[in-house]
């Protein structure tokens, strides 16, 4: 059994998460609410682009190891 670890939120990706993409949907969430997707280096930009195109991305920060 694999130890508990944080993995990338991209579909079918099992890589370790190294980034947190913090976002919210302004139609559903208060301005201070942040939801988080985790990303590996390979998927950071594609996930950020997806959220950014919808106006949801608020910040991208390193994920604590």
N, C-alpha and C positions, 0 to 999 in steps of 0.2 A: 504494500500500500504506500502510496506517495504521501509525503508529509504535507500538512496544510501550507499552502502558499498562495499568494495573490497572483492571478493570471490575467492576461490581456482580455479585454471585453470584446475584441473582434471575433466574429463568427469562426468557430473551429480552431482558434489559436490557443495553444497551450503554453506559450512563452511567458516568462516571468514579467510581471508588471513593473515598469520603471517610471511611469508617468501617471498623474491623475488629471483627467480632464473634468473640470468642474463646470457644471452647466445648470440651467433651469429653463423651464418653459414659462415665459411671462404670462401666458393665458391661464396657467394652472397654479403657479407658485408665486409666493411673495418675493419681492426683489432680493431679500437676504437669504433665501433658501438656496442651497446648493446640493445637487445630486452629483454623483461621481461615476465616471467610466474610467477603468484602468486601461493602460496601453503599454505595449512593448515599443521598442524603438521603431520597428518595422511598420506598425500600425498607427503610430501617434498622429501623423499627418492626415491619413484617410479618415480617422475618427474625428479629428478636429475639423476637417473640411465638411463632414456630414453635419456636425453640430453647428458650425459656423454658417452654413448655407441656410439654416433655419433660424438663425439669430439666437441660438441657445447657449453657445459657448461663452463662458465668463472668464475662465482662467485655466492655464495649464501649469502644473507644478510637479516637481520631482516626487515620486512615490517613496516614502521612507522604506528602507530595506530592513 
